[in-house]
Amino acid sequence: MSSANNSAIVEISQTANKFRSSIVLQLENKFIDVKSILGLFTTLLDSGSYELHVHGPDADEAKQAMLDIFNKHNLSIKVVSE
């Protein structure tokens, strides 16, 4: 894994931990708590399309922050509205 990916993972996890909402990343049948840096290290890849599920009191702000970071690191993500 490249150092660019490492910095993306750290930034994603640190940003997610600023929010009270539950933030879960889905890749196929895997669900990863974005606040878990270990979960991100074992799952986040250069390719693949991820789905983002956010639930909680600050969900709108959390969704936007996650979109900004994924776009910054050129990672494909789709926010799932539920």
C-alpha positions in Angstrom: 0.0 0.0 0.0 1.3 3.4 -0.9 2.0 6.2 1.5 -0.7 8.2 -0.4 -3.2 5.5 0.7 -1.9 5.6 4.2 -2.4 9.3 4.4 -6.0 8.9 3.0 -6.8 6.3 5.6 -5.5 8.4 8.5 -7.4 11.5 7.2 -10.6 9.5 6.7 -10.5 8.0 10.1 -9.5 11.2 11.9 -12.3 13.2 10.2 -14.9 10.5 10.9 -14.1 10.6 14.6 -15.0 14.2 14.7 -18.7 13.3 14.2 -21.2 11.6 16.5 -22.9 9.9 13.6 -22.3 6.3 12.6 -20.2 6.2 9.4 -20.0 2.9 7.6 -18.3 2.1 4.4 -19.6 -0.8 2.3 -17.6 -2.6 -0.4 -19.6 -5.5 -1.8 -20.6 -7.6 1.2 -18.1 -6.0 3.6 -19.1 -3.3 6.1 -16.3 -1.2 7.7 -16.6 1.3 10.5 -14.8 4.3 9.1 -13.8 5.3 12.6 -11.7 2.1 12.8 -8.3 2.8 11.3 -7.5 -0.9 11.3 -10.7 -1.7 9.4 -9.8 0.9 6.8 -6.2 -0.5 6.4 -7.6 -4.0 5.7 -10.2 -2.9 3.2 -9.4 0.4 1.4 -8.0 -0.2 -2.0 -7.0 2.0 -5.0 -9.8 0.6 -7.1 -13.4 -0.3 -6.2 -16.5 1.7 -5.6 -17.5 2.2 -2.1 -20.9 3.0 -0.6 -21.1 5.3 2.4 -23.8 4.9 5.0 -24.2 7.7 7.6 -26.7 7.8 10.4 -26.9 10.2 13.3 -27.4 13.7 14.6 -24.7 15.3 12.4 -25.1 13.0 9.3 -25.3 15.8 6.7 -22.1 17.4 7.9 -20.4 13.9 8.1 -21.5 12.9 4.6 -20.0 16.1 3.1 -16.8 15.8 5.0 -16.4 12.2 3.9 -17.2 13.1 0.3 -14.6 15.8 0.4 -11.8 13.5 1.6 -12.7 10.6 -0.7 -12.7 13.1 -3.7 -9.4 14.6 -2.5 -7.7 11.2 -2.6 -9.4 10.1 -5.9 -11.4 7.3 -4.2 -14.8 6.5 -5.7 -17.7 6.7 -3.3 -21.4 6.8 -3.5 -23.5 8.1 -0.6 -26.5 5.9 0.2 -29.6 7.8 1.2 -31.8 5.9 3.5 
